[in-house]
Every structure is written in C-alpha cells, then in structure tokens.
Amino acid sequence: MNQGRLWTVVKPSVGLPLFIGAVAVTSLTIHFAVLTHTTWFPAFMQGGQKKVAIETQTTAPAVLALNDATTVK
C-alpha cells in the first residue's frame, strides 16, 4: 500500500468513514449546485418537454415550383 503509514497516525475506523463522508457531502453539494443554478438540468431530470412532430412535405420544393410555373391561371 502506497500510503500505508497514514494509518499509524489516523485509525482506519475514523479515517475511512471520514473520507467516505467527505466524498458523499462533496458529491451532494455539487449536484445541488447544478440543480439550482442551471435551467437545463431540472428539465433533464423531469424528462424534458415533449416535442411536437413537424409535418413534412411529401413533394420536393423544386417540383412544387415547377408545377406552379406550368399551371395556367
């Protein structure tokens, strides 16, 4: 173990829970900050807004323009 001498100063029964607790608190703090300071994250967590399907033309615009030019008015 690279940092094995650390446990001669700090007992593992104190150091490990302290380290894991610090990681958990840091993670929760960062997630809370992202949730409260951005507009996209709450929408992402709620699944976002439903998109309405856009109707597409079945005929190409060039064909429509050709049909309009050849139509007798």
Secondary structure, DSSP 8 states (H G I E B T S, - for coil): -TTGGGGGTS-HHHHHHHHHHHHHHHHHHHHHHHHHH-SHHHHHHTT----------SS-HHHHHHHHHHS--
